[in-house]
Every structure is written in C-alpha cells, then in structure tokens.
Amino acid sequence: MQDNWDLSVMRATSITKILTAAGVSAKQITAAGKGEFSPLAANDNAQNKQKNRRTEIIITPNLDELFKILGN
C-alpha cells in the first residue's frame, strides 16, 4: 500500500467481498475509500485514529421502485 487511501479502498473492497459471498448482488454494491480525506476526528492520538479506521455502509433504495410505490 502506498498510503491511507489505498488502505481505505482495501477495507471497502474486503467488506464488498464478504457481502457478495453472503448473496448480495455485486450490481448493488459500490466500494469507495476516502483515506484521510473524510475523518471523524483529528488524527492526533491513538483513540482518534481508531475512530477514523472505519467502514460505513450506506443503503440506498432502488429509486425506480420507490417512485412506483409512491405513484400508486
């Protein structure tokens, strides 16, 4: 790995692989890494660094299906 960005992307893709192995369609997943560019806390001590080592899973609806439901 060259930097934290690489590490962040590797974390994201490892979670993606776990989810697809569990049956989630790969068409429904996007892996993204933000590296040091989106911290929760300042990277100035071990506790804050631990907070910044995270994986966030964002679930978004199929908007086409949502609009069909709302249209009825």
C-alpha positions, 0 to 999 in steps of 0.5 A, a space after each residue: 500500500 502506498 498510503 491511507 487511501 489505498 488502505 481505505 479502498 482495501 477495507 471497502 473492497 474486503 467488506 464488498 467481498 464478504 457481502 457478495 459471498 453472503 448473496 448480495 448482488 455485486 450490481 448493488 454494491 459500490 466500494 469507495 475509500 476516502 483515506 484521510 480525506 473524510 475523518 471523524 476526528 483529528 488524527 492526533 492520538 491513538 483513540 482518534 485514529 481508531 475512530 477514523 479506521 472505519 467502514 460505513 455502509 450506506 443503503 440506498 433504495 432502488 429509486 425506480 421502485 420507490 417512485 412506483 410505490 409512491 405513484 400508486 
